[in-house]
């Protein structure tokens, strides 16, 4: 696997004035990003610079530095995660826009509720973890459909019935293979299983839907080796860390030895709150979210020759090994 390069453009400034200086931070720009805390503190000490805010004659000169930080450079590491934990939607498959959203809308149409979630609205609703919770929050804000019951208990049953039908429609999409795995997912799962690393999927989605994704798209041989934690298996959804804590306890591994692959800010928050290392692979709905606390950020996992990272890189994150 070839190494990837992070290019840093660091402005330096000269001025006749020597007062009112403020420290600023360099930006990291690449098809993948590494968080500040993932890089050695000496890196930031050596590249911090001063900027005179008050001088009108300040001149900017750009100096470029490059740091190699790749799975290839970390492949000599002997450390591997005890467990590799994947989110489902947006990580295994980019399901939200053309999968779950379509299935919600088809359900609303079948039930003649007069509700349609467009692409932008659904992007906002994704900030709420869990499909049942998402529908409940939406109806609480916009008003419940005329066909919805009036009591709170009956509304819970109504939402559950909608979600059940939505899951059936979504599973049909998966079973017909209308939504593909994201690049590199099968490769990374295979690397983990071959090395004896435990693999699990931890999702707020319905357990049947997640199982369908794993069994249909990853195949039955892989599926029987992958533990699934999904749906209402925990009382609180992401960003609460409950599902990742449950996974670590069930698998018998220390949270600090786990690497999570997530695609959203709420998933990242859940993983970090559980004390785990987290790699973000951005999805169509999450590209602009804040991933400052992530240990690494990529556009996808990737397959050769466009591979972004591999299992060895995940192990290097646990050791915080980077080379310059």
C-alpha positions as CSV (number, residue, x, y, z in Angstrom):
1,X,0.0,0.0,0.0
2,X,1.4,3.4,-0.9
3,X,1.8,6.1,1.6
4,X,-0.3,9.2,1.6
5,X,1.1,12.7,2.3
6,X,-0.4,15.5,4.4
7,X,0.6,18.9,3.0
8,X,0.8,21.7,5.5
9,X,0.9,25.3,4.3
10,X,2.2,27.4,7.2
11,X,2.1,31.2,6.7
12,X,5.0,33.1,8.3
13,X,4.8,36.8,8.9
14,X,7.3,39.6,9.1
15,X,6.6,43.1,10.5
16,X,8.3,46.1,11.9
17,X,6.0,46.0,14.9
18,X,6.6,43.6,17.8
19,X,3.5,43.9,19.9
20,X,0.1,42.3,20.0
21,X,1.1,38.9,18.9
22,X,-1.3,36.0,18.8
23,X,-0.6,32.3,18.4
24,X,-2.4,30.6,15.5
25,X,-2.5,26.9,14.4
26,X,-1.5,25.4,11.1
27,X,-4.2,23.7,9.0
28,X,-4.0,20.2,7.8
29,X,-5.4,19.6,4.3
30,X,-5.5,16.3,2.6
31,X,-8.0,13.5,1.6
32,X,-7.5,12.5,5.2
33,X,-6.9,14.5,8.3
34,X,-5.4,13.7,11.7
35,X,-6.5,15.4,14.8
36,X,-4.2,17.7,16.8
37,X,-3.9,15.3,19.7
38,X,-2.9,12.4,17.4
39,X,0.3,14.1,16.3
40,X,3.3,14.6,18.7
41,X,3.2,17.7,20.8
42,X,6.7,18.6,19.5
43,X,5.1,18.9,16.0
44,X,2.9,21.8,17.1
45,X,5.7,23.4,19.2
46,X,7.9,23.5,16.1
47,X,5.3,24.8,13.7
48,X,3.5,27.3,15.9
49,X,4.0,30.8,14.5
50,X,3.3,34.4,15.5
51,X,1.1,36.8,13.8
52,X,1.1,40.6,14.3
53,X,-2.6,41.7,14.3
54,X,-2.0,45.4,14.4
55,X,0.6,46.0,11.8
56,X,-0.7,47.3,8.4
57,X,2.6,46.3,6.8
58,X,2.4,42.6,7.6
59,X,3.6,40.4,4.8
60,X,2.7,36.8,4.4
61,X,5.1,34.2,3.1
62,X,3.9,30.6,2.7
63,X,6.2,27.7,3.6
64,X,5.2,24.1,2.8
65,X,6.0,21.1,5.0
66,X,5.0,17.5,4.3
67,X,4.6,14.7,6.8
68,X,4.1,11.1,5.7
69,X,1.6,9.3,7.8
70,X,0.1,6.2,6.4
71,X,-0.9,2.7,6.9
72,X,2.2,1.6,5.0
73,X,4.4,3.5,7.4
74,X,2.7,1.8,10.4
75,X,2.6,-1.7,8.9
76,X,5.6,-2.7,11.0
77,X,3.6,-2.1,14.2
78,X,3.0,-5.3,16.2
79,X,0.0,-3.7,18.0
80,X,-3.5,-4.6,16.7
81,X,-6.9,-3.6,18.1
82,X,-8.6,-6.2,20.4
83,X,-11.8,-5.3,18.6
84,X,-12.8,-3.4,15.5
85,X,-16.2,-1.9,15.8
86,X,-18.2,-0.5,12.9
87,X,-21.2,1.7,12.7
88,X,-23.6,0.5,10.0
89,X,-25.4,3.3,8.2
90,X,-22.9,5.6,6.5
91,X,-19.9,3.3,7.3
92,X,-20.7,-0.1,5.9
93,X,-23.1,1.3,3.4
94,X,-24.1,4.9,2.5
95,X,-27.7,4.0,3.3
96,X,-29.3,7.2,4.6
97,X,-30.2,9.3,1.5
98,X,-31.3,6.6,-0.9
99,X,-32.1,3.8,1.6
100,X,-33.6,4.8,5.0
101,X,-35.0,8.1,3.7
102,X,-36.7,6.5,0.8
103,X,-38.1,3.7,3.0
104,X,-39.5,6.3,5.5
105,X,-41.2,8.2,2.7
106,X,-42.6,5.0,1.2
107,X,-44.0,4.1,4.6
108,X,-45.6,7.5,5.1
109,X,-47.1,7.3,1.6
110,X,-48.5,3.8,2.2
111,X,-50.1,5.0,5.5
112,X,-51.4,8.2,3.7
113,X,-49.8,10.5,6.3
114,X,-49.1,13.3,3.9
115,X,-45.5,13.5,5.0
116,X,-42.3,13.6,2.9
117,X,-38.8,14.0,4.1
118,X,-36.6,15.7,1.5
119,X,-32.9,15.3,1.3
120,X,-32.0,18.4,3.3
121,X,-34.7,17.8,6.0
122,X,-33.5,14.3,6.5
123,X,-30.0,15.5,6.9
124,X,-31.2,17.6,9.9
125,X,-33.2,14.7,11.3
126,X,-30.1,12.5,11.3
127,X,-28.8,14.5,14.3
128,X,-31.3,12.5,16.2
129,X,-30.2,8.9,16.8
130,X,-32.7,6.2,16.1
131,X,-35.5,6.0,13.6
132,X,-38.4,5.8,16.1
133,X,-36.9,8.7,18.0
134,X,-36.5,10.6,14.7
135,X,-40.1,10.3,13.8
136,X,-41.3,11.1,17.3
137,X,-39.2,14.3,17.4
138,X,-40.4,15.3,13.9
139,X,-44.1,14.9,14.7
140,X,-43.7,16.6,18.1
141,X,-42.3,19.6,16.4
142,X,-44.5,19.8,13.2
143,X,-47.7,18.3,14.5
144,X,-49.0,14.7,14.5
145,X,-50.8,13.4,11.4
146,X,-54.6,13.3,11.6
147,X,-54.4,9.5,11.4
148,X,-52.2,9.3,14.4
149,X,-53.7,8.4,17.8
150,X,-54.0,11.0,20.6
151,X,-52.6,9.3,23.7
152,X,-48.9,9.0,24.3
153,X,-48.9,5.3,24.7
154,X,-50.9,4.7,21.5
155,X,-48.5,7.0,19.7
156,X,-45.6,4.9,20.8
157,X,-47.3,1.9,19.3
158,X,-48.1,3.9,16.1
159,X,-44.4,4.9,15.7
160,X,-43.3,1.3,16.3
161,X,-45.7,0.1,13.6
162,X,-44.4,2.7,11.2
163,X,-40.8,1.8,12.0
164,X,-41.5,-1.9,11.5
165,X,-42.9,-1.3,8.0
166,X,-40.1,1.0,7.2
167,X,-37.6,-1.7,8.2
168,X,-39.3,-4.2,5.9
169,X,-39.0,-1.9,2.9
170,X,-35.4,-1.1,3.7
171,X,-34.5,-4.7,4.0
172,X,-35.9,-5.3,0.6
173,X,-33.5,-2.7,-0.8
174,X,-30.6,-4.5,0.9
175,X,-31.7,-8.0,-0.1
176,X,-32.0,-6.9,-3.7
177,X,-28.5,-5.4,-3.4
178,X,-29.6,-2.0,-4.5
179,X,-27.1,-0.3,-2.1
180,X,-23.5,-1.4,-2.3
181,X,-20.8,-1.7,0.4
182,X,-18.6,1.3,0.7
183,X,-15.1,0.9,-0.7
184,X,-12.7,-1.0,1.6
185,X,-15.2,-2.3,4.1
186,X,-14.9,-6.0,3.1
187,X,-11.1,-5.7,2.9
188,X,-10.8,-4.2,6.5
189,X,-13.2,-6.8,7.9
190,X,-11.2,-9.6,6.3
191,X,-7.9,-8.3,7.6
192,X,-9.3,-8.2,11.1
193,X,-10.9,-11.6,11.0
194,X,-7.7,-13.1,9.6
195,X,-5.6,-11.6,12.5
196,X,-8.1,-12.8,15.2
197,X,-9.3,-9.3,15.9
198,X,-12.9,-9.3,17.1
199,X,-15.4,-7.6,14.7
200,X,-18.8,-6.1,15.6
201,X,-21.3,-3.7,14.2
202,X,-22.8,-1.1,16.7
203,X,-25.7,0.8,15.3
204,X,-28.8,2.7,16.4
205,X,-30.7,1.1,13.5
206,X,-33.1,-1.8,13.8
207,X,-31.3,-5.1,14.5
208,X,-33.0,-6.8,11.5
209,X,-31.9,-4.1,9.2
210,X,-28.3,-4.2,10.4
211,X,-28.3,-8.0,10.2
212,X,-29.6,-7.8,6.6
213,X,-26.8,-5.4,5.7
214,X,-24.1,-7.7,7.2
215,X,-25.4,-11.0,5.9
216,X,-26.5,-9.9,2.4
217,X,-23.6,-7.5,1.6
218,X,-20.7,-9.0,3.6
219,X,-21.9,-12.6,3.0
220,X,-22.9,-15.4,5.4
221,X,-19.3,-16.6,6.1
222,X,-18.3,-13.2,7.4
223,X,-21.6,-12.6,9.1
224,X,-21.4,-15.6,11.4
225,X,-18.1,-14.1,12.8
226,X,-19.5,-10.6,13.4
227,X,-21.4,-9.7,16.5
228,X,-24.2,-7.2,16.1
229,X,-25.3,-4.7,18.7
230,X,-28.3,-2.7,17.3
231,X,-31.6,-1.1,17.8
232,X,-33.1,-1.1,21.3
233,X,-30.4,-3.3,22.8
234,X,-29.5,-0.3,25.0
235,X,-31.9,2.2,26.4
236,X,-30.0,5.3,25.2
237,X,-28.9,5.9,21.6
238,X,-25.8,7.6,20.3
239,X,-24.2,10.0,21.2
240,X,-24.6,8.1,24.5
241,X,-21.7,5.6,24.7
242,X,-24.0,2.8,26.0
243,X,-23.8,0.7,22.8
244,X,-20.0,0.8,22.6
245,X,-19.7,0.1,26.3
246,X,-22.0,-2.9,25.9
247,X,-20.0,-4.2,22.9
248,X,-16.7,-4.0,24.9
249,X,-18.2,-5.8,27.9
250,X,-19.8,-8.5,25.8
251,X,-16.7,-9.1,23.7
252,X,-14.5,-9.1,26.8
253,X,-12.1,-6.4,25.7
254,X,-10.8,-3.2,27.2
255,X,-12.4,-0.1,25.6
256,X,-9.0,1.5,25.2
257,X,-7.9,-1.4,22.9
258,X,-10.9,-0.9,20.6
259,X,-10.9,1.0,17.3
260,X,-14.3,2.3,16.1
261,X,-15.1,3.3,12.5
262,X,-17.8,6.0,12.5
263,X,-19.2,8.5,10.0
264,X,-21.0,11.0,12.1
265,X,-20.4,13.5,14.9
266,X,-22.9,11.7,17.2
267,X,-21.2,8.4,16.6
268,X,-17.8,9.9,17.2
269,X,-19.0,11.4,20.5
270,X,-20.4,8.0,21.5
271,X,-17.1,6.2,20.7
272,X,-14.9,8.8,22.5
273,X,-17.2,8.8,25.6
274,X,-16.7,5.0,25.8
275,X,-13.0,5.6,25.9
276,X,-12.2,4.2,22.4
277,X,-10.1,5.3,19.5
278,X,-12.2,6.4,16.6
279,X,-11.6,6.7,12.8
280,X,-14.1,8.7,10.8
281,X,-15.0,7.9,7.2
282,X,-17.2,10.7,6.1
283,X,-20.5,9.9,4.3
284,X,-22.8,11.9,2.0
285,X,-24.6,13.5,4.9
286,X,-21.7,14.0,7.3
287,X,-19.0,15.5,5.2
288,X,-19.3,19.0,6.8
289,X,-19.7,17.8,10.4
290,X,-17.1,18.6,13.1
291,X,-14.7,15.8,13.7
292,X,-12.1,17.6,15.7
293,X,-12.0,14.9,18.3
294,X,-11.5,12.1,15.9
295,X,-8.2,10.2,15.8
296,X,-8.2,10.2,12.0
297,X,-10.6,11.3,9.3
298,X,-10.9,9.9,5.8
299,X,-13.3,10.1,2.9
300,X,-13.6,6.3,2.9
301,X,-11.6,3.1,3.9
302,X,-10.8,2.5,0.3
303,X,-9.6,-0.5,-1.8
304,X,-6.2,-0.8,-3.5
305,X,-4.9,1.1,-5.4
306,X,-7.1,3.8,-3.7
307,X,-6.7,2.5,-0.2
308,X,-6.8,5.1,2.6
309,X,-6.0,2.9,5.6
310,X,-5.8,-0.7,6.8
311,X,-5.8,-2.7,10.0
312,X,-2.1,-1.9,10.7
313,X,-3.0,1.8,10.6
314,X,-5.7,1.1,13.2
315,X,-3.1,-0.5,15.4
316,X,-0.7,2.4,15.0
317,X,-3.4,4.7,16.3
318,X,-3.4,2.8,19.5
319,X,0.3,3.3,19.8
320,X,0.1,6.9,18.5
321,X,3.0,6.1,16.1
322,X,3.6,8.6,13.4
323,X,6.6,9.2,11.2
324,X,7.9,12.4,9.7
